[in-house]
Amino acid sequence: MKILDKYLLKTFLITFATVFVILFFIFILQTVWLFIAELAGKDLDLMLVIKFLLFSMPRIIPLVLPLSVLLASIMSFGNLAENYEFAAMKSSGISLQRAMRPLTVFILILSIVAFWFANNVIPYAEYKFINFRKNIAQAKPAMAIAEGQFNDVGTYNIKVNKKSGENGNILTGVTIHEKANNMGENKTVIKAKDGELISSEKSSILKLVLNDGYYYQDVVPKKFEDRTKLPFVKAAFKKQIINIDLSDLSKIDEDKENVSGTNGMLNINELRYTLDSLNKNYKNEIVSFTENINQRVGLKFSPKIKKTEKKKKALPNNLLSIYNNKQKADILRMASSTVTNNIYSIEATQKELKDKQRDINKHYTALYEKFVIAFACFLMFFIGAPLGAIIRKGGLGLPIVFAILIFITFHFINTFGKRLSQEGGMSPFLGCWMSSFILAPLAILLTYRATNDNGLISFDVITDPFVKLFNKFSKEFSFKEEIITLDSIEFNTESEEYLKYSKMEDSVLIRIVKNAEQFEYTSDQRITILKILETRGITQDDLLAAGDLYNLNYFKLKYYFKLFQNQSIIIFILYAISIGLSAIRPLSFKIVIIQLVCLILFYVLVNKSNKTLSEISKITNKSNFINPYITLILGFPLYIFFYFYNKNKIKEILAEFNK
C-alpha cells in the first residue's frame, strides 16, 4: 500500500471512529430516554440495566452507521480540500477517483460487515431485548403494573389510575378482579381509594394493603330462574390486606427466552421460510373462502361441459310466480338473510386478509432492510466524499449541516416508503429501496461534478424559468446614461414655461434634471431645463461627471421593487400549491414529491427575494427589512406578513426620494 493510501485511510478511519462513537453515544442516550420509565425508580440491579442497554445497542446501528459514513466522508475530504491537499494531489496527477480507491475498498468491506451484522447480530439482539423486557416486568411486580390498564399479577387483574412513591409502590384508584378457579370468570371485584405494595426479598408473598374501598362478589343462586336477577354481595372496608403469591413469578430467569415470532428477530433464511408459509396460508385462505362463498350461494363450476348433456327444461322468467304468497315471503326473507350474512362474512374476511397481507409486507420489509443498510453505507460515502471535495470545508460546521439535511431526507423517504409499503400502497421492494433510488442520482451527480472541479448544484437553472414567466427584467440591473443632442431641437425662448425655468437657480434646475422622473417632470420639460443650463455654461458632460445627469439610485430602487414583487408572486403561487396539496387526503407518493419540489422552490425564491432586499439596503445604506435568516426559518407560515412589511418599507424609501 502506498504512503498516500495509508494517509487517506488513516485520516478517514480516525474521523469515522470519532464520529461513530459520538453519534452512538447520542443515540444510546435517546434509547435511555425512551425507556426511562422502565428503568428509573424500579430498584433494578446494575447488571440488569447494563444488559438492557447492551441488548438495545445493535438496533441503533442501522441509523448510526450510514450517518457516520456520510459525516466522516464530508469532514475528511472537506479538510483535504480546505488545506489544498487535493490541489497538491491533482498537480501530481492523482485524480479524485484514485484518492477514493482505498476508501472505496474499506467501505465495501464495511458494507459486507453491516449486512452480516443486520442478518445475524440485530435479530439475535432484538430477540434478547424483547424477552429481557418481558422477564424484567415479571420479576418486578411494581414495574408490571402499568397505569390506566389491567395487569396480570398472580391470580389477580389489577388496574390503578396512578402510581407514585419512590419505587412506584403507592397506588391510587385501585380496581381488582380476582380470577375464579372455575371457568376463568371474574366473580369478585374490589375497588379501593388507594393502596400500597409491600414486598420483601426474603418472601415470595406480595402484600397489597388497600384503604377505603368496597368489596363486590357475584352470587350464583341454586334456582336457575333467580339467576336473571344477578344478585351480589357488597361490603365496605377501611383497610384490607391481600396477599399475592409470587412463587411462580419469583422463578423468573433473566436468560429465559419464550417470546418469538416478530419479523425483526429473523435472519434471511428464517424470513424466506416464514414468507413461504405466510404466502401459502394467504393463498389457501383465499381459495377456501372462495369455495365457501360459492357453496353458500349455490354456484357450481364444472371445468368441462359435455355436449351429450340433455337440455333442461326452461325456467319461467319470474321464478316467484310458481309459489304462493307465504312461500314468496319465506323465500325473500331467507334470501335477505343469506345476502346479509355473506356481506358480513366477506367484510370480515377482507379485514383478515388485509391483516395477513400487512404481516407479509412487514416480513418482506425486514428482508430488504438487511440489504438496504449495506447499500446505504456505500451510497453515503459516494455522496459525502465528493460533497466534501466541492464545499472545501472540514470541521464540525458546514459538514454537519449538509450531513444532517441529507440523512434526514434519506431517513424520511425510507420511513415513508416502508410505512406505505406495509399498508399496501406500493411493493415492499420499492418502499425499502425508494430512498436509495432517489439519492443514487445525487451521488452520481456529485461525483461527476467533483471529478470535473465544478461547484455545487446551481439552483438558478431551476428557478430562472419560473422567474422569467413573471419578470421580463430577469437580468442584472443595467442603465445607460445617454447625452441628448440639444442642437437639433428647436426651443421657444419666449414661451411661458421657458421663462419660468429661466428664473430658477442652477442648483434647483440641476436637482430637477437629476430627479425628473420621481418629481413627475415630462421628458420635454427636462430637455428645456438642460438647454437653459447649457446657456449658463453647465453642459451635460459636466452633469454626468458630477453624477447629476440621472438619479441611478432611484432607477435601481424601482427595478428592485418590481423584481421583488414579481418574485413574491411566484412565492405566493408555490405557497398556495403547497397548502392545497396538504389538504388532499389521502396523501399519495406523487403528491408528497410535488409538495417537496414546491417547498424547495419556495425557499430558493425566498432566498432570491432576500438578496433583492439586500441590494435595496446597499443603495439606501439602511437595514430596514426583516432579517433574512428569520425570513428563511419562518418563511413558510409567515411569509405573507413579511412580504407586506418589506413592501411598505420599500414604498417609504421611494417616497423619501420624491421629497
N, C-alpha and C positions, 0 to 999 in steps of 0.2 A: 504494500500500500504506500502510495506517495505521501510526501510531507503535507501537501495541500489537502489531500483527502483526510488525513489524520486530524489536521487542524479544523476543518469544517465539521467533521464528525464529533470531535471533542466539544467544539463550541455549541453545536446543536444539542448534544446529549446533556450537557450541563444545564442549558436553558430549559430543555424538556423536563429533566428530572426536577428542577426547582419549581417550574410551573405546575407540574403534575402533583407534587406534594402539597403545594399551597391550595390548589383547587380541590384536591381530595379532602384536605382538612376542612375547607369551607363546606363542602357537601356533606361531610360527616356531621358537622355542627347542625346543618339543616335537618339531617335524619334524627339527631338527638332532639331537636326542637319539635319535630313532628310527633315523636313518641315520648315526649317528656312526661305526658300524663300517665304513661305506663311505667315509667322509671322512677319518677320523683316521689318521695314520701311513702314508698311501698316496702321499706325495710328489706331491700334486695341485697344479697351479698355482692361484693365487688367482682367476684368471678362471674356471677350471673350477668352483671352489666357488661363486663368485657366480652363474654360470649355473645350477648345480644348485639353489640356493636360489630364484632367480627363477622357474624352471620349476615349483617346488613351491609357490610362494606362492598362485596362483589357486585351488588345491584347498582352501585354508583358508577362502576367502570364505564358502561356504555355512554354516560354523559360526560365524564371527566376526560376520557382518553381522546376522543376527536377534538374537543376544545383545547386540550393541552397540545396536541399536534399542531393545530391551527395557530395558536398563540405563540408557541415556540418557533414555528416557521417564520411568522411575520417578524418577531423580535430578532431572530438570528440573522436573517437575510436583510432586515432593515438596518441592523448595526453594521453589517458588512458594507452595505451601500452608503450609509451615512459617513463611515470612516474612509471612504474611497478605496476600499479593498477590492471591490468589484471592478472599479476602474483600472486598478493595477493588474488584476487578473485578465481583463479584456485586452489591455495593452500588451500582455504576454501571449495573447492568442487563445486564452481559456474562455470558452463561452459559458453562458448560464447553465445550459444543459449539462456541460461537463462538470460544472461545480455541483450540480444537483445529483450527479450519478451515485456517489457513495451514500448519500442520504436517502435516495430512492430505494437502494438495496435494503437499508435499515428499515424504512417504512414498510417495505414489502414483508420483511421478517416480522415486524411488529403487527401487521395485519393478520398474518398467519397465527401468531400467538393470541391476538384478540379473538379470532374465530375459535381457536381451541378453548380459550377462556369462556367465551359465550356458550359453547356447546357442552362444556363439562363442569367448570367451576361454578358458574352462575346458577344452573339448575340445582346443583347439589346444595349450594348456599341458600337458595330460595326454599328448598325443601326443609333444610335445618331451621331456617329463620321462622317459617310459619309454625312448624311443630314446637319450636322452642317457646314462642309466644303463647301457644295454647297450653303448654305444660306449666309455664310460669303462672298463668291465670288460674290453673287448677291448684297449684301449690300455695298460692296466696289468696285465701278466700276474700279478704277485703278488696283485693285487686279484681277478683272475679265478679264483684257486684258493681255493675255499671249503673249510672244514674238514669232514671226515666224508662227502664225496661226490666222485664222479668229475667232473673238469673237463676240457673240451677245450682243450688248449694246443698249437697247431701240429698235428703228426702224432701226438700222444700224448694218452692219457687218464690224468690224474694225480689220485690221491687221497692226502690227507695227514690224519693224525689230529689234528695240532696245528700251528699256525703261531705263531712268536714272532719276536723281533728288532725292530729299530727300524722297518723297513718290511715286516714280515711275511715276510722272505726266509729265515728259518731254519725248516726243515720237519722234523717228527718223525713217524715211522711212514709212510714213503712207499711207495705201490704204483703202478706204472706199467704201462699196457697200450699197447704200440706198435701203431699201426694198420698192417695189412698193405696192400700196394699192390693186391693182387688180392682181390676178393670182400668186402673190408671186414672180414675175420676178424682177431681178435686172436691171433697166433701166439706173441708174445713177452710175457713178464711179468717185471718187475723189482721186487724188494722190497728196501728198504733201511731201516736203523735210523733214520737221519736224513740230512739233506741241506741244501744251501744254494743259493739262486738268486742268480746274479751277472749283472748286466746293465750295459750301457753305452749312454749316449745316442748315441754315435758309431757303434755297431754294431747290426745287426738280429739278431744271434745272442744268444739267451738261454742262458747256461751254467748247467747244473744239476749240481752236484757231490754225488755220493752216497757215503755211508760205510757200511761193514759190511753188505753185502747179498748177495743171491743173484739169479742170472740164470736164468730158465727159458725154454726155447724148444721148441715142439712140432716134431716131426719127422714128415714125411709119407713113409712107405715107398713104394717103387715098386710092390711087390706089394700088391694090394688086401686079401688075407687077413691081412696083417700090420698093417693099419691099426686093426683092432679092439683091438690091444694098447696103443694110444695111447702110443707111445714119445715121449720128450722128452729134451732136453739140459739139464743143470743145472751151474752154475758159481758159485763163491763169489768175492767180491772185497772188498778192504779199502777201495778208493777207485775210483770210476768217474765219468767226466765225460760228460754227454750234452749235445750242442749242439742247441738247438731253433731252427729258422729262423723268425723272426718277421717276415720281409719282407712277407708278406701282411697280417699284423696291424698292421704299422707304418704301413700306408697308410690307417689309420682316420681319418676326418674327423669331428670332433665335431658338425658340422652335417649329417652323413649321416643320412638317415631311411629305415629299412627295416623298422620294426616297426609294424604297424597291426592293426586288427580288434577291439580291445576296445570295449565299448559306451560307456565313459567318454570316448572320443575322437571321438564322433559328435555332430553337431548334430541338430536336429529333422528336417530333410529327409532326412538320411542315415539316421537311425534309422527313419523311416517306410519308406524304401526297403528297408532291411535287414530290417525286420519283415515286410514284404510277401513278401520272398524266403524268409525263415525259415518263415513260416506256410504258404506254398505247398509248400515242401520237406517240412514236417511232415505236411501232408495227403497229399501224394503218397507219402510213406513208409508211411503207414497203409494207403492203397489198395493199394500194391504188395505189402505184407506180407499183407494180407487175400487178395488174388488168389493169392499164392504158397502160402499155407496151404490155400486151397480146392483148388488143383490137387494139392497133396500128398495130401490126404485123399480126393480124388476127388469133391468136391462141385461140381456144375454147376447154376447158377441160370439159368433161362430167364424172360425178362420176361413172356412170354405162352404159354399152353398151348392148342394148337389142339384144338378139340372133335373134329375128324375123326381125331385121332391114335388109332391102334389100341391097345387094352389089351394090355399084355404079359402073358406067362404068369406066374401067381403063383408066387413062390418058396417053398420049404419053410420052416417055422418054424426049423428047425435047419440052417443052411447047411453046417455042417461034416459033416453026415451024408452028404453026397454025395461026400466024399473019403475016401481010405483013411488009415490011422494016420500013415504017413510024410508024406503031404501035409498032414494036420492039424498035425503038429509044425512043418513048414516054414512054414505059414500063420501059426500063432501066434507063432513066432519072428520072422517078418517084421513082424507087427502090433506086437509089443512093441518092436522096434527103431524102427519108424516113430513110435510114440507117444512114446518117449524122445527121439528126435531133434526131434520137433515141440515137446515141452515145453522142451527146451534152446533151440530157436530162438525160442520165444515169450518165455522169460525174458530172453534176450539182447536181443531187440527191445524188450521193455518197458524195460530199463535204458537202451537207446539213445534211445528216445522220451522217457523221463524226463529225460535229459540235454539233449535238444533243447528240451523244454518249459521246463526251467530256464533255458536260454540265452535263449529267447524272453521269459520273465518278467524276466530281467535287463535286456533291451533296453527292455521296457515301463517298468520301474522307472527307468531312465536318462531315458526320455522324460518321465515325470510329474514327476521330481525338478526339472526345469528350471522347471516351473510352481509347484511347492511352495515353492521358495526365494523366489520373488516374492511369493507369498501370505503366507509366514512373516513377512516384514518388516511387511506390513500388519497381520497378526494380533498380532504382538508389540507394535506401537505401541498398539493398542486394548486390550491387557492392561496395558501399563506405564503409560500416561498416566493412566487413571482410578485405577489402584492407587496411583500416587504421590500423587494428589489425596486419596485416602482415608487412607493411612497418615501423610501430612503429615510425612515425613521425607526430607531430602535427604542429600547427602554420600555417603560410602562405607561406611556401617554397615549399617543395616537394608535399604536398597535392594539391596545386593549379595546379601544372604541371600535375599530374595524372588526376585531375578533368577536366581540360580543354581538355586533349587528349581524354578522354572517352566521354565527352559531344560533342566534335566536331565530333567524329566518329558517335555517335548516331544521331546528327543533320544532318550530311551529308547523312547518309544512309536513314534517314527519309525523307529528302527533295528529294533525288534522287528517292526513291520509289514512293513518291506522284506524282512527275512530270512524271515518267514513266507510272504510272497507269492512270493518266489523259489523256495521249496520246494513251492509249490502249495497252501499252507494257506488262502489267500484270493486274491482277484483282485489283480493288481498295482496297479490304480487305488485300491482300498480300502486296501491296505497302505501306499501312499505318502501318501495323504490322511488316514489314520486319526488322526494326531496333530493335524492341523488341525481335523478334525471334532470331536474330543474337547475341544480348548481353545477353539473358537469360542464355545460357550455361556458359558464363563468370561469371555471378552472382552465379550459382550453383557451379562452379569450385572453385571460391574464397572462398565461404562459407565453402566448404568441406576442402580446404587446411588450412583455418584459424582455423577450428574446430580441425584439427589434428596437429596443430602447425607446418605446413610445410611452407616453404618460398614461395616467388613469383614464377611464372612460369619460369622454366629454358628453355631458347631458345636453349641450346646445344642439346636437344633431337631432335629439328627440323633441326638444321644446321649440326650436325655431319655426318649424312648420305650423305649430299651433299659434305662435305669436304673430306670424305673417298673415294669418287669417283675419286678424282684427287690428293689425297695426301696419300701416304702409311705411312707417318710419322705423323699420326694424334694424337699420344700420346705426352706427355711431353718429352722434350729432356733428353736423358739418354746416358751416355758413360762410359764404364768400362775401366779403365786404367790397362792394363794387363802387367805383367812382363814376358819377353821372356826368356826361358831356353836356355842359350848360350852353355852349356857344350855338348849338343847333336849335335851341329853344327860344322862342320869342316871348318877351315879358312886357307887360303893360305897366310901365313905371308910374302911370297916373291913376292906376286902379286903387280903390279904397283899401283893399287887402294889402297891397304892396306898401302903401303909405303907412298903414297901421304897423306892419312889421318893421318898417324903416325907423320908427320912433323907439323901438326896443333896444336895450343894451346888448352888447356882444355876448355876455355870459348867459343872458336869458335865451337868445337865439341858438346858442350852441347847445344848451340844455334841451331845447325843443327838437333840434335836429337829432340829437342822440336818443331821445325818448319819445320820438314821434308816434310810435305805434301804441305804447301804453297811454299816451296823452290823447290818443284818438285824433291825431292830425292826419289829413289825407296826404297822399304822395305829392300832389300838386302844391299843397301848402309847404311841404318840406323842401321841394325844389325851389320855390320862391325864396325861402329863407336862406338856402345855400347860395343863391345868386346875390342876395343882399350882403352876406358875409364875404363873398368873393370881391364885391366892390369895395369892401372895407379892408381888403388885403389878407383875409383869412381863407385860404384855399382848402379844398377837400383833402389834399395831401397832408396839410397841417393838422386837420381834424383827425385823419386816420392815424397819423404818428402819435397824436395825443390820446388816442382811444376814444374820441368823441364823435366819430362819424356814425357809429351804430352802438347800441347797448347790447353787447353779446350776452351778458348775463341774463337779460330779460328773455331773449330768444331761447337760450338754454333752458330757462325755467319753464317756458311754455312747452318746449319739446318734451322735457322730462315729465311734466304734469300730464301731457297727453299719453306718453308712454306708460306712466303709472296707471292711468285709467284703463287703457287697453289691456294691460297685464291683469288688472283686477277683474275685468270682465271674464277673462278666461279662468281665473281662480274661482270666481263665483260659480261658473258653469261646472267645473270639476267638483266643487264643494256640493252643489246640488245633486250631481250624479252619485257621489259617494253616499250622501244622506238617503237618496232614493233607493239605492241598492241595499242599504242596511235595513230598510223596511220590508224587503221582499222575504217571504217565508214560504217554503223552507229554503235556506241558503244552499246553493249548488257550488261546485268547484269553479265553474266558469264565472259565476257572479263574484266569488271571492277574488279570483285573479283580476277581473276587470276593476274591482274596487281597489285592489292593491296598486294597480297601474295608475289609477286616478289619484290615489293618495301620494304616490311618488311624484307625479307631475305637479300636483298641488304644491308640495313642499319645494320642488325645484323652482316653480314660478314665484312662490313667496320669497324665496332667496333672491331671485332676479329683481323683484319689486323692491326688496330691501337695498339692493345695490343702486337702484334708481333713486331712492330716497337719500342714499349716501352721496350721490352726485349733487343733489339739491343742497345738502348740508355743506358740501365743499364750496358751492357758489356763494352761499349766504354767510359762511363761517359760523353757522349756528346749528346746534343739535336739538331741534325742536320735536323730533319724531320719537316714536316708541322704540325702545331698544330692540335691535334686530334679533337678538337671542331669545327675548321674550316672545317676539312675533313667531319665531320658529317653534318654540316649545308649546305655546298656547294658540298657535295659528289656526288649527282646525276648528276648535269650538268657538273661538272669539275673533276670527279674522274680520267679520263684518264690522265689529266695533273698532278694531284697529284701522280699518280702511277709512271709515268716516272721520276718525280723529286725524289721521295723517292728511286726508284730503282737505279738511278745514285749515290745517296748518299751512298747506301749500297755497291755499287761497289767501290767507293772511299775508304770506310773503309776497305774493303777486300784488296785493293791494298796497303794500308798502312801496313797491316800485312805481305805482301810479300816483303817488303823492308828489 
